[in-house]
Amino acid sequence: MRRTLAALTLMALASCTPSHTAPQAARASTAASAQTLPDMRRFTGRPDVPVPLQPNGQLARDFMALTFQLETGRQLDTFTRFEGPITVAVEIVGGGPVPPTLEPDLDDLLARLRAEAGIDITRAAEGELGSITVSALPRAMLQRHVPGAACFVVPRVAGWKEYLRRRFGPEIDWTTLTTRTRASVFLPTDVSPQEIRDCLHEEVAQALGPLNDLYRLPHSVFNDDNLHVVLTSYDMTILRATYDDALSSGMTQQQVADRLPAILARVNPRGRRADRVTIPESTANWNAALQGALNPGGSDTARLAHAKNAVTLAQAAGWRDERLAFSHLALGRAALPLDGDVAIAAFLEAGALYEGSLGNGLQTAQASLQMAAFALSSGQADAALAFLDRAIPAADGAQNAALLATLLLLRAEATALQGAAAEADRIRRVGLAWGRYAWGDGALALRSAEVAGLRPGA
């Protein structure tokens, strides 16, 4: 059981967290077989994620919470956005090759922002200073100055050098803005294509609009659970409202609140319906428990204790929404290295809660991934396939290549366990094609080997 749980833990990390750097052995084995790898696959267009109709009363509360508060809890007194056409420039810092998917993924994102959010945003001309600068640099260089950061966005600077000059001054404090004229997104170049794309979506969106994240939003990238990795139709509605003509930089909270009903009636006309009960905000104690449960620097026992506390706090608060489900999901992940029975029970409960409130969507697929892995490791191919066949469409629709690749590689192993070797090889190649995007070629061999190791007799 300990060997299986260790493999499951690695597999969970591979599907849900940044890959960063891979061991040299994995790089070597991948390089040796590079000529046999399928072509990388990448997503284009908008994700196919069903978002339930949002009553405009609740949408207005979401908008105000996202717009007038930072993730730290600090309040913003003034509404800010870019005024007029927005341009986006790219700078590559520190040498090295330009990630081949960065600019195509950026162009796809800008096309979606124009079409779905109605924002006048384009690429800057060659040599032109952009309203937003996407500054890509080696991860070690980025984290030398901002330890632990995967990617981030700051106002009033155009690129890395200007950020270094101003990083300790008040200029990069969002609370001092009255309008947005410049912003820079900083992301690493030497990570997987999916990590780069995910940074682009969240950080460019925050450069444009909301600066907060809320755990209670199940259909948004503006959520610290990191389950959604590309902007959803919900996010585009928030951004469309942000750039409605009735708003302008410098407005107070009350002025924005007064205009929101008419704005939301335009951008979300089907939301003109009876409001539901106000969703309570997350508590500070629960937020802290979740952060402890997800802290990669914490010990296994500490993460498990924090996760159990998060479940207890969510239950005590009376929540039956995605926050309770995510607490159970975090508990399952934290329990993997220590207690298989607790992990299985937590994943089953998370899956049931997610399915009950959100259907067979992306969140349910995360729990199904774990149950499929347990079923495969115990030789139950049919049970594994039942979980996988429900989860794969959701991962595909949400454009989460890491989750999709892991699910497909699991499906290949379950199919092989049934004796269908040729079909298993076909599915495995599709999984590898998505895996190249999800984890990068340097980590691909390691990730696929972790999944293959779950099949009995492998």
C-alpha positions in Angstrom: 0.0 0.0 0.0 2.8 2.5 0.8 4.4 2.0 -2.7 1.0 2.5 -4.3 0.1 5.6 -2.2 3.5 7.2 -3.1 2.9 6.6 -6.8 -0.6 8.1 -6.4 0.8 11.1 -4.7 3.3 11.8 -7.5 0.5 11.3 -10.0 -1.7 13.8 -8.2 1.0 16.3 -8.2 1.7 15.8 -11.8 -1.9 16.5 -12.7 -2.6 19.4 -10.4 0.5 21.5 -9.9 3.3 23.1 -11.9 5.9 20.7 -13.1 8.9 23.1 -12.8 12.1 21.2 -13.5 12.3 17.4 -14.1 15.0 15.0 -13.1 17.8 14.6 -15.6 17.0 10.9 -16.1 13.5 11.9 -17.3 15.0 14.5 -19.7 17.4 11.9 -21.1 14.9 9.2 -21.6 12.5 11.6 -23.3 15.2 13.0 -25.6 16.3 9.5 -26.6 12.8 8.8 -27.8 11.8 12.3 -29.0 11.5 11.1 -32.6 8.8 8.6 -31.6 6.6 11.2 -29.7 3.4 12.3 -31.2 3.0 16.0 -32.2 2.1 18.3 -29.3 -1.6 19.1 -29.0 -2.8 22.5 -27.8 -6.2 24.1 -27.3 -7.7 26.9 -29.3 -10.9 28.9 -28.9 -13.2 29.1 -25.9 -13.5 26.3 -23.4 -16.7 24.2 -23.4 -17.5 24.6 -19.7 -21.2 24.8 -18.8 -21.8 27.8 -16.5 -25.2 27.9 -14.8 -27.2 31.1 -15.2 -26.0 33.7 -12.7 -28.8 35.9 -11.2 -27.6 39.5 -11.6 -28.0 40.2 -7.9 -25.4 37.6 -7.0 -23.3 38.6 -10.0 -23.2 42.2 -8.7 -22.0 41.0 -5.3 -19.3 39.0 -7.0 -18.3 41.9 -9.1 -17.9 44.2 -6.1 -16.0 41.6 -4.1 -13.6 40.9 -7.0 -13.1 44.5 -7.9 -12.8 46.4 -4.6 -10.7 44.1 -2.6 -7.2 42.6 -2.9 -6.4 39.0 -2.1 -4.7 40.2 1.0 -8.0 41.6 2.2 -7.1 45.3 1.7 -9.9 47.4 0.4 -9.8 49.5 -2.8 -11.7 52.8 -2.6 -11.5 53.6 -6.4 -12.6 51.7 -9.5 -9.8 51.4 -12.1 -9.4 50.0 -15.5 -7.6 50.9 -18.8 -9.3 53.7 -20.7 -9.3 53.5 -24.5 -7.6 50.9 -26.7 -5.2 48.5 -24.9 -2.0 47.0 -26.5 0.0 44.1 -25.3 3.8 43.8 -25.9 6.1 40.8 -25.2 9.6 41.0 -23.9 12.0 38.1 -23.4 14.5 38.6 -20.6 17.6 36.7 -19.7 18.3 35.1 -23.1 17.3 31.6 -24.1 14.7 30.6 -26.7 11.2 32.1 -26.9 8.7 29.4 -25.7 7.1 28.4 -29.0 3.5 28.4 -27.6 3.7 31.7 -25.8 2.7 34.0 -28.6 0.1 31.7 -30.2 -1.5 31.3 -26.8 -1.4 35.0 -26.2 -3.0 35.7 -29.5 -5.8 33.2 -28.8 -6.4 34.9 -25.4 -6.6 38.4 -26.9 -9.0 37.1 -29.6 -11.2 35.7 -26.9 -11.1 39.0 -24.9 -12.2 40.9 -27.9 -15.0 38.5 -28.9 -16.3 37.5 -25.5 -15.6 40.5 -23.3 -15.8 43.2 -25.9 -12.4 44.7 -24.9 -10.5 46.7 -27.5 -7.2 44.9 -27.0 -4.5 44.0 -29.6 -0.8 43.2 -29.8 1.5 46.2 -29.7 3.4 47.0 -32.9 7.1 46.0 -33.1 9.1 48.3 -30.8 5.9 49.9 -29.4 5.5 50.3 -25.6 2.4 48.3 -24.7 -0.3 49.1 -22.2 0.5 45.7 -20.8 3.9 44.1 -21.1 4.2 40.3 -20.9 7.7 39.9 -19.6 9.0 36.3 -19.8 12.2 35.3 -18.0 13.9 32.2 -16.5 12.1 31.0 -13.4 15.3 31.2 -11.3 15.7 34.9 -12.2 12.1 35.6 -11.4 12.1 33.8 -8.0 15.5 35.3 -7.1 13.6 38.6 -6.7 10.1 37.3 -5.8 10.7 34.0 -4.0 8.0 31.4 -4.5 6.1 33.3 -7.2 4.9 31.3 -10.2 3.8 34.4 -12.0 2.5 37.8 -11.0 1.2 41.2 -12.3 2.1 44.7 -11.1 0.8 48.2 -12.2 2.7 51.2 -13.5 5.7 49.4 -14.9 6.6 48.4 -18.4 8.9 45.4 -18.2 11.4 43.7 -15.9 14.0 46.5 -15.6 11.4 49.1 -14.6 9.9 46.6 -12.1 13.3 46.1 -10.5 13.8 49.9 -10.2 10.3 50.4 -8.6 9.6 47.2 -6.8 10.0 48.7 -3.3 8.1 51.9 -4.0 4.5 53.0 -3.8 4.1 53.0 -7.6 3.3 49.3 -7.7 0.7 49.5 -5.0 -2.7 48.8 -6.6 -4.5 50.9 -3.8 -2.8 54.1 -5.0 -4.2 53.9 -8.6 -6.9 56.1 -10.0 -6.7 54.7 -13.5 -4.6 52.0 -15.2 -2.1 53.1 -17.9 0.6 50.5 -17.6 0.9 47.0 -16.2 3.4 44.1 -16.5 2.8 40.4 -16.3 5.8 38.4 -15.3 6.0 34.7 -16.1 8.7 32.0 -16.5 10.0 30.8 -19.8 11.4 27.5 -18.7 8.2 25.7 -17.6 5.6 23.8 -19.5 3.4 25.3 -22.2 0.4 24.9 -20.0 2.0 26.7 -17.1 2.8 29.7 -19.4 -0.7 29.7 -20.8 -2.3 29.5 -17.4 -0.2 32.5 -16.2 -1.2 34.5 -19.3 -5.0 33.9 -18.6 -5.0 34.8 -15.0 -2.5 37.6 -14.9 -3.6 39.4 -18.0 -7.2 39.2 -16.7 -6.1 40.7 -13.4 -4.1 43.4 -15.3 -7.4 44.3 -17.0 -9.9 43.9 -14.2 -10.5 41.9 -10.9 -7.6 41.8 -8.5 -9.1 39.4 -6.0 -9.7 35.6 -5.8 -12.7 34.1 -4.1 -12.9 30.4 -3.1 -16.7 30.5 -3.4 -16.7 31.0 -7.2 -17.0 27.6 -8.8 -16.8 28.6 -12.5 -13.9 31.1 -12.5 -10.1 31.4 -12.7 -10.5 34.1 -10.0 -10.4 31.3 -7.4 -7.4 30.1 -5.4 -8.4 26.4 -5.9 -6.7 26.6 -9.3 -9.1 24.1 -10.8 -10.1 26.3 -13.8 -7.0 27.2 -15.7 -8.4 29.3 -18.6 -10.9 32.2 -18.5 -14.5 30.9 -18.5 -17.7 32.5 -19.7 -18.3 33.7 -16.2 -14.9 35.5 -16.2 -15.7 37.1 -19.5 -19.0 38.4 -18.2 -17.2 40.0 -15.3 -14.7 41.6 -17.7 -17.4 42.7 -20.1 -19.1 44.5 -17.2 -15.7 46.0 -16.1 -15.4 47.6 -19.6 -19.0 48.7 -20.0 -19.3 52.3 -21.2 -21.3 53.2 -18.0 -18.2 52.8 -15.9 -14.9 54.8 -15.8 -11.8 55.0 -13.7 -12.0 57.1 -10.6 -15.5 56.0 -9.6 -16.3 55.2 -6.0 -17.6 51.9 -4.8 -21.1 53.4 -4.4 -21.1 54.9 -7.9 -20.2 51.5 -9.4 -22.8 49.7 -7.3 -25.5 52.1 -8.4 -24.7 51.5 -12.1 -24.2 47.7 -11.9 -27.9 46.7 -12.2 -28.3 48.4 -15.6 -24.9 47.1 -16.7 -25.6 43.5 -15.8 -29.0 43.7 -17.4 -27.1 44.4 -20.7 -24.2 42.0 -20.3 -26.2 39.2 -18.7 -29.8 39.7 -19.8 -30.9 36.2 -18.8 -29.8 37.0 -15.3 -32.7 39.4 -14.7 -34.4 37.0 -12.3 -35.2 36.5 -8.7 -32.0 36.7 -6.6 -30.9 33.8 -4.5 -29.7 33.8 -0.9 -26.5 35.7 -0.5 -23.5 33.3 -0.5 -21.5 33.9 2.7 -17.9 34.9 2.3 -15.2 32.5 3.3 -13.8 32.8 6.8 -10.2 33.7 7.6 -9.8 30.6 9.7 -11.0 28.3 6.8 -8.8 30.2 4.3 -5.8 29.7 6.6 -6.6 26.0 7.0 -6.8 25.5 3.2 -3.5 27.3 2.6 -1.9 25.0 5.2 -3.4 21.9 3.5 -2.1 23.0 0.1 1.3 24.3 1.3 4.0 22.3 -0.6 6.6 23.3 2.0 4.7 21.8 4.9 5.2 18.3 6.3 2.8 15.5 5.4 1.4 15.4 8.9 0.9 19.2 9.0 -0.9 19.3 5.7 -3.2 16.5 6.8 -4.0 18.3 10.1 -4.8 21.5 8.2 -7.0 19.6 5.7 -9.0 17.9 8.4 -9.4 21.3 10.1 -10.6 22.8 6.8 -13.3 20.2 6.5 -14.4 20.7 10.1 -14.6 24.5 9.6 -16.6 24.2 6.3 -19.0 21.8 8.0 -19.4 24.1 11.0 -20.1 27.1 8.7 -23.0 25.1 7.2 -21.5 25.3 3.7 -22.7 22.7 1.2 -21.1 24.3 -1.8 -17.8 23.9 -3.6 -15.8 25.0 -0.6 -16.8 22.0 1.4 -16.1 19.8 -1.6 -12.7 21.4 -2.1 -11.9 20.9 1.6 -12.6 17.1 1.1 -10.5 17.1 -2.1 -7.6 18.8 -0.2 -8.0 16.2 2.6 -7.8 13.4 0.1 -4.6 14.8 -1.4 -3.1 15.4 2.0 -3.9 11.9 3.2 -2.4 10.1 0.2 1.1 9.6 1.6 -0.3 8.7 5.1 -3.7 7.0 5.1 -5.2 5.4 2.1 -8.6 4.8 3.7 -8.9 8.5 4.7 -7.9 9.5 1.2 -10.4 7.3 -0.5 -13.3 8.4 1.7 -12.4 12.1 1.2 -12.2 11.7 -2.6 -15.5 9.9 -2.7 -17.1 12.6 -0.6 -15.6 15.4 -2.7 -16.8 13.7 -5.9 -20.4 13.3 -4.5 -20.5 16.9 -3.3 -19.2 18.3 -6.6 -21.5 16.1 -8.7 -24.5 17.1 -6.5 -23.9 20.8 -7.0 -22.0 21.1 -10.3 -22.7 17.9 -12.2 -20.0 15.9 -14.0 -17.8 19.0 -14.6 -14.2 19.8 -14.1 -14.3 19.6 -10.3 -15.9 16.2 -10.3 -13.3 15.1 -12.7 -10.5 15.9 -10.2 -12.0 13.5 -7.7 -12.7 10.9 -10.4 -9.0 11.0 -11.4 -8.0 9.9 -7.9 -10.7 7.2 -7.7 -9.7 5.9 -11.1 -6.1 5.7 -9.9 -7.1 3.7 -6.9 -9.2 1.3 -9.0 -6.4 0.8 -11.5 -3.8 0.1 -8.8 -6.1 -2.6 -7.3 -6.6 -4.2 -10.7 -10.2 -3.1 -11.2 -10.0 -2.0 -14.9 -13.8 -1.7 -15.4 -14.2 0.5 -12.4 -11.3 2.7 -13.4 -12.8 3.1 -16.9 -16.2 4.1 -15.5 -14.6 7.0 -13.6 -12.4 8.0 -16.5 -15.0 8.0 -19.2 -17.0 10.5 -17.2 -14.0 12.7 -16.4 -12.3 12.9 -19.8 -14.9 15.1 -21.5 -14.9 17.5 -18.6 -11.1 17.9 -18.7 -11.2 18.3 -22.5 -13.9 20.9 -22.3 -12.1 22.9 -19.6 -8.9 22.9 -21.7 -6.9 21.4 -18.8 -4.2 19.5 -20.6 -2.5 18.3 -17.4 -5.7 16.7 -16.2 -6.7 15.4 -19.6 -3.3 13.8 -20.2 -3.3 12.1 -16.9 -6.8 10.8 -17.4 -5.9 9.5 -20.9 -2.7 7.8 -19.7 -4.7 6.1 -16.9 -7.3 5.0 -19.5 -4.5 3.5 -21.6 -3.3 1.5 -18.6 -6.8 0.3 -17.7 -7.4 -0.7 -21.4 -4.1 -2.6 -21.4 -5.2 -4.4 -18.2 -8.2 -5.6 -20.2 -5.9 -7.1 -22.8 -6.5 -4.5 -25.6 -2.9 -3.7 -26.3 -3.3 -1.9 -29.6 -6.1 0.3 -28.4 -4.1 1.1 -25.2 -1.2 2.2 -27.4 -3.5 4.5 -29.4 -4.9 6.1 -26.3 -1.4 6.4 -24.7 -0.2 8.4 -27.8 -3.0 10.8 -27.5 -2.2 11.2 -23.8 1.4 11.8 -24.6 0.5 14.5 -27.2 -1.4 16.4 -24.5 1.3 15.6 -22.0 3.9 17.4 -24.1 1.8 20.6 -23.7 0.9 19.9 -20.0 4.3 19.1 -18.6 6.9 19.7 -21.3 9.1 17.1 -22.9 11.6 17.2 -20.0 9.1 15.8 -17.5 6.9 13.8 -19.9 8.7 10.4 -19.4 8.6 10.7 -15.6 4.9 11.6 -15.6 3.9 8.8 -17.9 6.1 6.3 -16.0 4.4 7.3 -12.8 1.0 6.5 -14.3 2.2 3.3 -15.9 3.5 2.2 -12.6 0.0 2.1 -11.1 -1.0 -0.9 -13.3 -0.6 -4.2 -11.4 2.3 -6.1 -12.9 3.8 -3.1 -14.6 
